[in-house]
């Protein structure tokens, strides 16, 4: 991942956001999307940053852990295309589990 790819990713998110809505994506302090970079952010996206030492607050860390536990692992694939296919299928599989996504993303108030 780099600034250019993150900008393209944010652009795709932006076009998927309903009119008059705003997408909020929480950043974990990775250098390639710091304010000092040339990251392109649409007006309907907000990017608050959490401390890089607060992994428990970063929901995507829970997503990665869940996928590592529930999708193929420890496998050597023959081709790059095989890797892309497996990763794409895992993403589709996960995206179709709305209740699971909600449960992973919910945080209780302290």
ABEGO torsion letter per residue (X at the ends): XBAAAAAAAAAAAAAABBBGBBBBBBBAGBAAABAABABBBBAABBBBBBBAABAAABAAAAAAAAAAAABBBGBBBABAAAAAAAAAAAAAAAAABAAAAAAAABBBBX
